Amino acid sequence: MTIEKENNYPGEEFRHKVINLPTKPGIYIYYNSLKKVIYVGKAKNLRNRVKSYFQSGKSHDAKTRILITQIDSFEYIIVDSETEAFLLEDNLIKKHKPKYNILLKDGKTYPFIRITNEIYPRVFQTREVVRDGSKYFGPYTDVRQVKNMLRIIRNLFQIRSCDLNITFQTIEQRKHKICLDYHIKKCEGPCEGLISATEYNDNILKAQKILQGQTREVEKLLEDQMHELSENLEFEKAAVVRNRYLLLKEYTSKQKIISAELTDRDVFGISKIDDVACSLVLKVREGKLIGKRHFIINNASNLELESIIQRTIERWYLETDFIPYEILLPTEPEDLEYISDWLGKLRGKSLDIQIPKIGDKKRIIEMANSNAEFMIREYNLAMEKREQTLPRPVLSLQRDLRLSKPPRIIECFDNSHLQGTDLVSSMVYFEDGMPKKSEYRKFKNRTVLHNDDFAAMREAVERRYRRLLDENKALPDLIIVDGGKGQLSSAVSVLKQLGIFDMVSIIGLAKRLEEVFLPGESEPIHLPRTSSSLKLIQKLRDEAHRVAITFHRELRSKRTIKSDINSIKGIGKKTADNLLREFGSIKKLIEVSDEDLLTVINKKQLISLKDFLNSNYISES
């Protein structure tokens, strides 16, 4: 029996909580000292799994050893099944983006093909999954493939393309009329009941088979139907079915055959080059390659291939439409037993997970691995090209400040006040050297009640980056604070407190001589006055100053107006606040109708307000 040393745990309270964990399946969530989620995991036995992290002599990979040093507290959630555990873990990883979980990135939201849950179902492309009984196929990495499949399915089975809400009642009441698609033989007129729901849904079932890659069965059905119609001397109908059969044969002939076996299988591949890894899955149906999906993993140097494959399998089968009988893997995942149980229950019948060492199946795995390696090289080239096309000022700034990477995202802070009143701060956001105003932020100081630039800077920086950490959003590449050593020191202290000082670059800009201060250095950097890097910094500083001043004036104006409105008989502080919140300015109060004003104040207050406006503003203009 293994006895854990108490000093392996973050504390006695933590250890006590671990040894009293239930032995049921569930999810565990690790937090660091800042109460930020850093890892989400699942377990068949919560107590044993969490204890395993802190047992003496337990062998861990590099990533897990680092993780253990960061754990401060944890929470857990008990679940009833493996499927529930996988879904909950996946949702929590997507929500919190924990630092030590493997984050699979594909760079975009891929489209699905949706078959709606209706009497006469529709079939169309979508990127949004709605859980209403509809069936989804995909996701597809190639939009052209989606459009081609939809064209084939509609030509084969004349599926309706309209979005009418067709029911038996609407057909009986003749609410809808057939459209042009019916007359040009692209639809069989379900809106008027010209095709039965049974026959229409039979076509939908055939369409599903094609979407799942099972074309041979549909070909056989069409061939049998064609011969039967011919024998019954229904040659026109037989010709229609023959044309569909030939169209389907043409479609399947263009699919790449990678195996002589007419087997449905998913083939996983993996590759790692330096700090980037790629996992990939090939969808093989009836021996033909019908699609693939890849995932890029950054910061992968400390990750084991077994962990990456485990996460890829989980992600793929949480999203895909079909689980084949055979799954080929390049290496054993972290928890093969867990994966096998989960997929078996999800599929509803047996399946075969293999890790081929020789033969044709090993060759297919090597092909998948080669594809994964190619995707990494393509990704690295794209990143290099992206950096090469960065604006010159951004690259100059990286050079002049000796930054480790180009400052593509820069955030700049400034303060504003008038004799210690209406203290505000601003933050402007530049991406690739250009302002992105949707990301600007304005701060009305909450804790600083007097003229203290250092404290105001501390508050603004703390609020900004605590919010980013809470929302698991990316940090900027460079932070600029408008001010000298004092403001810079204030901002640096906050970054250290939040634990992100080593994750971002920060500088201070003194107004007097355009001196650039770096943390920990007593002497400033003097950038050439004609340099593009200094001009970019000045542009950021001036924009932050403009936003701060504008915000300060708005607050001061509202305060003055509110003070004036408060002096009106019958209108108190709360009513004045409501008026300004609703209409914003005196100009708006003059322009809006009495009906609009009466939604906020009563008739007696309206009379007083009108008298005030007429006496103090309208008559003057």
C-alpha positions in Angstrom: 0.0 0.0 0.0 1.4 3.4 -1.0 1.5 6.0 1.7 1.6 9.6 0.5 3.8 12.1 2.2 1.8 15.1 3.4 4.3 17.6 1.9 3.4 16.3 -1.6 0.1 18.1 -1.2 -0.3 21.9 -1.3 -1.6 21.8 2.3 -3.2 19.7 5.0 -6.7 20.9 4.1 -6.1 20.0 0.4 -4.9 16.5 1.5 -7.9 15.9 3.7 -10.2 16.9 0.9 -8.5 14.4 -1.5 -8.6 11.4 0.8 -12.3 12.0 1.4 -13.2 12.2 -2.3 -15.8 9.8 -3.6 -14.7 6.8 -5.6 -17.2 7.6 -8.4 -16.6 8.8 -11.9 -16.4 12.6 -12.4 -14.5 15.7 -13.4 -11.8 17.4 -11.3 -10.8 21.1 -11.8 -7.4 22.4 -10.5 -6.9 26.1 -9.6 -3.7 28.1 -9.1 -3.2 30.7 -6.3 -5.1 33.3 -8.3 -8.1 31.0 -8.4 -7.7 30.6 -12.2 -8.5 27.2 -13.7 -5.3 25.6 -14.9 -6.4 22.0 -15.6 -9.6 20.0 -16.1 -9.5 16.2 -16.0 -11.9 13.3 -15.9 -11.7 10.0 -13.9 -13.5 6.7 -13.4 -12.5 6.9 -9.8 -12.1 10.5 -8.6 -10.2 9.7 -5.4 -7.6 7.4 -7.0 -7.0 9.8 -9.9 -6.5 12.9 -7.9 -4.3 11.1 -5.3 -2.1 9.8 -8.1 -0.8 13.3 -8.8 0.7 13.6 -5.3 2.0 10.1 -4.6 5.7 9.9 -3.8 7.8 8.2 -6.5 5.0 8.5 -9.1 6.5 9.0 -12.6 5.0 12.0 -14.4 5.7 13.7 -17.7 7.3 17.2 -17.8 4.0 18.9 -18.3 2.4 17.2 -15.3 5.4 17.9 -13.0 5.1 21.6 -13.8 1.3 21.5 -13.3 1.6 19.9 -9.8 3.8 22.9 -8.6 1.0 25.3 -9.7 -2.0 23.6 -8.0 -3.4 25.5 -5.1 -7.0 24.1 -4.8 -9.5 22.0 -6.6 -13.2 21.3 -7.2 -14.9 18.2 -8.5 -18.2 17.2 -10.2 -19.7 13.7 -10.0 -21.2 12.3 -13.2 -23.1 9.2 -14.1 -21.3 7.9 -17.3 -18.2 8.2 -19.5 -20.2 10.1 -22.1 -21.3 12.7 -19.5 -17.7 13.0 -18.3 -16.3 13.5 -21.8 -18.9 16.1 -22.6 -18.5 18.0 -19.4 -14.7 18.0 -19.6 -14.8 19.2 -23.2 -17.2 22.0 -22.4 -15.1 23.1 -19.4 -11.9 23.1 -21.5 -13.5 25.1 -24.2 -14.9 27.6 -21.6 -11.8 28.0 -19.4 -8.9 27.2 -21.9 -6.8 25.9 -19.0 -3.0 26.4 -19.4 -2.1 22.7 -18.9 -4.8 21.1 -20.9 -4.0 20.2 -24.5 -5.8 22.8 -26.6 -6.6 21.6 -30.1 -6.8 24.5 -32.6 -8.2 24.2 -36.1 -8.5 28.0 -36.7 -12.1 28.2 -37.7 -15.6 26.9 -37.3 -16.1 24.1 -39.8 -19.5 23.6 -41.5 -21.9 20.7 -41.0 -24.7 19.3 -43.2 -27.9 19.4 -41.3 -31.0 17.2 -41.9 -33.9 18.8 -40.1 -36.4 17.1 -37.8 -39.5 17.7 -39.9 -42.2 15.8 -41.8 -40.4 16.7 -45.0 -36.8 17.3 -43.8 -34.6 20.0 -45.3 -30.9 19.4 -46.0 -28.5 22.3 -45.9 -25.1 23.6 -44.8 -24.8 25.2 -41.3 -22.1 26.2 -38.8 -24.5 26.2 -35.9 -25.6 23.1 -34.1 -29.2 23.2 -32.7 -30.2 20.3 -30.5 -33.8 19.9 -31.8 -33.7 16.4 -33.1 -32.0 17.3 -36.4 -29.2 15.1 -37.6 -25.7 16.6 -38.3 -23.0 15.3 -40.6 -19.4 16.6 -40.5 -17.7 18.8 -39.7 -16.2 19.3 -43.1 -12.9 21.1 -43.6 -13.6 21.8 -47.3 -16.5 24.0 -48.1 -16.4 23.0 -51.7 -16.9 19.4 -50.7 -20.0 20.4 -48.7 -21.5 22.3 -51.7 -20.7 19.4 -54.0 -22.3 16.8 -51.7 -25.4 19.0 -51.3 -25.6 19.4 -55.1 -25.3 15.6 -55.6 -27.9 14.8 -52.9 -30.4 17.4 -54.3 -29.9 16.2 -57.9 -30.2 12.5 -56.9 -33.2 12.7 -54.6 -34.9 16.1 -55.4 -34.8 17.3 -51.8 -36.6 20.6 -51.3 -34.4 23.7 -51.0 -37.1 26.0 -49.5 -37.5 26.9 -45.8 -41.3 26.5 -45.7 -42.8 25.1 -42.5 -44.6 22.2 -44.2 -47.0 20.2 -42.1 -50.0 17.9 -43.0 -52.2 20.8 -42.0 -50.6 23.3 -44.3 -50.8 20.8 -47.2 -54.5 20.1 -46.5 -55.2 23.9 -46.2 -53.2 24.5 -49.4 -51.2 27.2 -47.8 -48.1 26.7 -50.0 -47.7 26.6 -53.8 -45.2 24.7 -55.8 -42.3 26.8 -57.1 -39.9 26.8 -60.1 -37.9 23.9 -58.6 -40.8 21.6 -59.2 -41.2 22.6 -62.8 -37.5 22.1 -63.6 -37.5 18.7 -61.9 -35.4 19.7 -58.9 -38.2 19.1 -56.3 -41.1 16.7 -56.2 -43.6 19.2 -54.6 -43.9 18.2 -50.9 -45.4 21.6 -50.2 -48.6 20.5 -52.0 -48.3 16.9 -51.0 -47.3 15.7 -54.5 -44.9 13.2 -52.9 -45.8 11.2 -49.8 -43.9 11.8 -46.6 -42.9 8.1 -46.6 -41.4 8.2 -50.1 -39.7 11.6 -49.4 -38.1 10.2 -46.1 -37.0 7.1 -48.0 -34.9 9.5 -50.1 -33.7 11.2 -47.0 -32.4 7.9 -45.6 -30.5 7.3 -48.9 -29.0 10.8 -48.6 -27.9 9.9 -45.1 -26.1 6.8 -46.4 -24.2 8.9 -48.9 -23.3 11.5 -46.3 -21.9 8.6 -44.1 -19.8 7.4 -47.1 -21.9 4.2 -47.6 -22.6 4.7 -51.3 -22.5 1.0 -52.4 -25.7 0.3 -50.6 -27.4 3.2 -52.3 -26.0 2.2 -55.7 -27.5 -1.3 -55.2 -30.9 0.1 -54.2 -31.0 2.4 -57.3 -29.8 -0.5 -59.5 -32.5 -2.8 -58.2 -35.2 -0.1 -58.5 -34.1 0.6 -62.1 -34.4 -3.1 -63.1 -37.7 -3.4 -61.4 -39.2 -0.4 -63.3 -37.8 -1.7 -66.6 -39.4 -5.1 -66.0 -42.7 -3.3 -65.3 -42.3 -1.4 -68.6 -42.1 1.9 -66.7 -39.3 3.1 -68.9 -39.5 6.8 -68.2 -39.2 6.3 -64.5 -36.5 3.7 -65.1 -34.5 6.3 -67.1 -34.8 8.8 -64.2 -33.4 6.2 -61.7 -30.7 5.3 -64.2 -29.6 8.9 -64.4 -29.4 9.1 -60.6 -27.4 5.8 -60.6 -24.9 7.1 -63.1 -24.6 10.4 -61.2 -23.8 8.6 -58.0 -21.3 6.3 -59.8 -19.5 9.4 -61.2 -19.4 11.0 -57.7 -17.9 7.9 -56.0 -15.4 7.3 -58.8 -13.7 10.7 -57.8 -13.1 9.6 -54.3 -9.6 8.4 -53.5 -9.3 4.6 -52.8 -6.7 4.0 -50.1 -7.6 0.4 -49.2 -8.7 -2.6 -51.2 -10.9 -3.6 -48.2 -14.4 -2.2 -48.3 -14.2 -1.2 -44.7 -15.4 1.8 -42.7 -12.5 3.1 -40.5 -11.1 6.2 -39.0 -7.3 6.5 -39.2 -5.4 8.8 -36.8 -2.0 10.3 -37.5 0.3 12.5 -35.5 3.5 14.5 -35.9 5.6 16.9 -33.8 8.3 19.3 -35.0 10.0 21.4 -32.4 7.3 23.2 -30.4 4.3 22.5 -32.7 2.4 19.2 -33.0 -0.4 18.2 -35.3 -3.0 15.4 -34.9 -5.1 14.3 -37.8 -8.0 11.9 -38.6 -8.8 10.4 -42.0 -12.4 9.3 -42.7 -12.3 6.1 -44.7 -15.7 4.7 -45.8 -15.9 1.6 -47.9 -12.2 1.8 -48.6 -12.4 5.4 -49.9 -11.1 8.6 -48.3 -14.1 10.9 -48.0 -12.6 13.6 -45.6 -10.0 14.6 -43.1 -9.6 16.9 -40.2 -6.5 18.2 -38.5 -5.7 20.0 -35.2 -2.7 22.2 -34.4 -1.2 22.1 -30.9 1.2 24.9 -29.9 3.7 24.8 -27.0 3.9 21.0 -27.5 7.5 20.4 -26.6 6.6 19.0 -23.1 3.6 17.0 -24.4 3.6 13.2 -24.9 2.1 11.8 -28.1 -0.1 9.6 -26.0 -1.8 12.6 -24.4 -2.3 14.4 -27.8 -3.9 11.3 -29.3 -6.1 10.8 -26.3 -7.4 14.4 -26.6 -7.8 14.2 -30.4 -10.0 11.0 -30.1 -12.1 12.6 -27.4 -12.6 15.8 -29.5 -13.3 14.0 -32.7 -16.0 11.6 -31.4 -17.7 14.4 -29.5 -18.3 16.2 -32.7 -18.5 13.6 -35.5 -21.6 12.0 -36.9 -20.5 8.3 -37.2 -18.3 5.9 -35.3 -16.9 3.1 -37.6 -16.2 -0.4 -36.5 -12.4 0.0 -37.0 -10.2 2.7 -35.6 -6.5 2.8 -36.4 -4.1 4.6 -34.1 -0.4 5.5 -34.4 0.2 5.0 -30.7 -1.7 4.0 -27.6 -3.7 6.8 -26.0 -3.2 7.7 -22.3 -6.3 5.7 -21.2 -7.2 3.1 -23.8 -9.7 1.3 -21.6 -11.6 4.5 -20.9 -11.7 5.3 -24.6 -12.8 1.8 -25.6 -15.7 1.8 -23.0 -16.9 5.2 -24.0 -16.8 4.6 -27.8 -18.4 1.2 -27.4 -21.3 2.7 -25.5 -21.6 5.6 -27.8 -21.6 3.3 -30.9 -24.1 0.9 -29.3 -22.1 -2.2 -30.5 -18.6 -3.5 -30.6 -15.7 -1.8 -32.3 -12.0 -2.7 -33.0 -9.3 -0.3 -31.9 -5.9 -1.2 -33.4 -2.3 0.1 -33.3 -0.8 -1.6 -36.4 2.9 -2.5 -36.4 3.2 -4.0 -39.9 1.3 -4.5 -43.2 -1.1 -2.4 -45.1 -2.7 -0.8 -42.0 0.7 0.3 -40.8 1.2 1.9 -44.3 -2.1 3.8 -43.9 -1.0 5.1 -40.5 2.3 6.2 -42.0 0.3 8.1 -44.6 -1.8 9.8 -41.9 1.4 10.7 -40.0 3.0 12.1 -43.2 -0.2 14.3 -43.7 0.1 15.5 -40.1 3.8 16.4 -40.7 2.9 18.3 -43.9 0.2 20.3 -42.0 2.8 21.4 -39.5 5.2 22.5 -42.2 2.4 24.4 -43.9 1.4 26.0 -40.6 5.0 27.1 -39.9 5.3 28.6 -43.4 2.1 30.5 -42.9 3.3 31.9 -39.6 6.6 32.9 -41.2 4.8 34.5 -44.1 2.5 36.3 -41.7 5.4 37.8 -39.8 7.2 38.8 -43.0 4.1 40.8 -44.1 3.8 42.7 -40.8 4.0 46.5 -41.1 7.4 48.1 -40.9 6.8 50.1 -37.7 5.8 46.9 -35.9 9.0 45.1 -36.9 11.0 48.2 -36.1 9.5 48.4 -32.7 10.4 44.7 -32.1 14.0 45.5 -33.1 14.4 48.8 -31.2 12.9 47.4 -27.9 14.7 44.0 -28.4 11.4 42.1 -28.0 11.3 38.3 -28.4 8.4 38.5 -30.9 6.7 41.2 -33.1 4.3 43.3 -31.0 1.2 42.6 -33.1 -1.2 43.4 -30.3 -0.3 46.6 -28.3 -2.4 48.1 -25.5 -1.6 51.7 -24.2 -2.9 53.3 -21.0 -3.4 56.9 -20.0 -5.1 58.8 -17.1 -7.1 62.1 -17.1 -8.6 64.3 -14.4 -9.3 67.9 -13.5 -8.0 69.1 -10.2 -8.5 65.6 -8.8 -12.1 65.2 -9.9 -13.6 62.8 -12.4 -10.6 60.5 -12.5 -10.6 58.3 -15.5 -8.2 56.0 -17.5 -8.3 54.8 -21.0 -6.8 51.9 -22.9 -6.4 51.8 -26.7 -5.8 48.6 -28.7 -3.7 48.4 -31.8 -3.4 45.3 -34.0 -0.6 45.2 -36.6 0.1 48.9 -36.1 -3.6 50.0 -36.6 -6.2 51.0 -34.1 -9.1 48.6 -33.4 -11.7 50.8 -31.7 -14.0 47.9 -30.8 -11.4 46.8 -28.3 -10.9 50.2 -26.7 -11.7 50.4 -22.9 -12.5 53.3 -20.6 -12.2 53.1 -16.8 -13.9 55.4 -14.3 -11.7 55.1 -11.2 -13.4 53.3 -8.3 -10.7 53.3 -5.6 -8.7 56.5 -6.4 -10.5 59.5 -5.0 -7.8 62.1 -5.4 -5.1 63.1 -7.8 -2.8 60.0 -7.8 -1.6 59.0 -11.2 0.3 56.0 -9.9 -2.7 54.6 -8.1 -5.0 55.3 -11.1 -2.6 53.4 -13.4 -2.5 50.5 -11.0 -6.3 50.3 -10.9 -6.8 50.5 -14.6 -4.1 47.9 -15.4 -5.3 45.5 -12.7 -8.9 45.7 -13.9 -7.9 45.1 -17.5 -5.7 42.1 -17.0 -7.7 40.5 -14.2 -10.7 40.6 -16.6 -8.6 39.0 -19.4 -7.4 36.2 -17.1 -11.0 35.6 -15.8 -12.3 35.3 -19.3 -9.3 33.3 -20.5 -8.5 35.8 -23.3 -5.1 36.3 -24.9 -2.7 38.9 -23.4 -1.2 41.6 -25.6 2.3 41.4 -26.9 3.3 44.8 -25.6 1.8 47.2 -22.9 2.6 50.9 -23.0 1.9 53.2 -20.0 1.9 56.9 -20.6 4.3 58.2 -18.0 7.8 57.7 -16.6 9.3 55.4 -14.0 6.5 55.9 -11.5 3.6 54.9 -13.7 5.7 52.0 -15.1 6.6 50.7 -11.7 2.9 50.8 -10.7 1.9 48.8 -13.7 4.7 46.3 -13.3 3.7 45.7 -9.6 0.2 44.7 -10.8 1.5 42.4 -13.5 3.7 40.6 -10.9 0.8 40.4 -8.5 -1.3 38.7 -11.3 1.5 36.4 -12.2 1.8 37.5 -15.8 4.9 39.8 -15.7 7.0 37.2 -17.5 4.3 36.7 -20.1 4.1 40.2 -21.6 6.5 43.1 -22.5 5.8 46.5 -20.9 7.4 50.0 -21.3 6.7 53.5 -20.0 6.8 56.6 -22.2 7.8 59.9 -20.5 6.2 62.9 -22.2 9.1 65.4 -21.7 11.8 64.0 -24.0 9.9 61.0 -25.5 12.0 58.7 -23.3 11.2 55.0 -23.2 11.7 53.3 -19.9 12.0 49.5 -19.5 11.3 47.6 -16.3 14.4 47.3 -14.0 16.5 49.7 -16.0 17.4 53.1 -14.6 18.4 54.7 -17.9 15.8 55.4 -20.6 16.1 54.4 -24.3 16.1 57.3 -26.7 14.6 56.2 -30.0 15.5 58.3 -33.1 12.9 61.0 -33.5 12.4 60.1 -37.2 12.1 56.3 -36.5 8.9 54.5 -37.4 8.9 52.7 -34.1 8.8 56.0 -32.1 6.0 57.3 -34.4 4.0 54.2 -33.7 4.4 54.6 -29.9 3.5 58.3 -30.2 0.4 57.4 -32.2 -0.7 55.0 -29.5 0.0 57.5 -26.7 -1.8 60.4 -28.5 -4.8 58.1 -29.1 -5.0 56.9 -25.5 -4.7 60.6 -24.4 -7.6 61.6 -26.8 -9.8 58.8 -25.5 -9.1 59.6 -21.9 -9.7 63.4 -22.3 -12.9 62.8 -24.3 -14.2 60.4 -21.6 -13.3 62.8 -18.9 -15.2 65.7 -20.6 -18.2 63.4 -21.1 -18.3 62.6 -17.4 -17.8 66.2 -16.3 -20.5 67.4 -18.7 -22.9 64.8 -17.4 -22.1 65.7 -13.8 -22.7 69.4 -14.6 -26.0 68.7 -16.4 -27.1 66.4 -13.7 -26.4 69.1 -11.1 -28.5 71.5 -13.2 -31.4 69.0 -13.6 -31.2 68.2 -9.9 -32.0 71.9 -9.1 -35.4 71.6 -10.9 -38.3 71.4 -8.5 -39.8 67.9 -8.3 -36.8 66.2 -10.0 -34.5 64.4 -7.6 -31.2 62.6 -8.0 -32.7 59.3 -9.1 -34.9 60.9 -11.7 -32.0 63.0 -13.0 -29.9 59.8 -13.3 -32.6 58.1 -15.2 -33.0 61.0 -17.7 -29.3 61.1 -18.4 -29.1 57.3 -18.7 -31.9 57.3 -21.2 -31.2 60.4 -23.3 -27.5 61.2 -22.5 -27.4 65.0 -23.1 -29.3 68.3 -22.9 -29.5 68.3 -26.7 -31.3 65.0 -26.7 -33.7 66.2 -24.0 -34.6 69.2 -26.1 -35.1 67.1 -29.3 -37.1 64.1 -27.9 -40.9 64.2 -27.9 -43.0 64.6 -24.8 -44.2 61.0 -25.1 -40.6 59.7 -24.9 -39.9 61.9 -21.8 -43.1 60.6 -20.2 -41.7 57.1 -20.2 -39.2 58.3 -17.6 -40.9 61.2 -15.7 -44.5 62.2 -14.9 -46.5 65.1 -16.3 -45.8 67.4 -13.4 -42.0 66.8 -13.8 -42.3 67.2 -17.6 -43.7 70.7 -17.1 -40.9 71.7 -14.8 -38.3 70.2 -17.1 -39.7 72.1 -20.1 -39.7 75.4 -18.2 -36.0 74.7 -17.2 -35.0 73.9 -20.8 -36.8 76.9 -22.3 -35.3 79.3 -19.8 -31.7 78.0 -19.9 -31.1 76.5 -23.3 -33.7 77.0 -26.0 -34.1 80.8 -25.6 -30.3 81.2 -25.7 -30.0 79.4 -29.1 
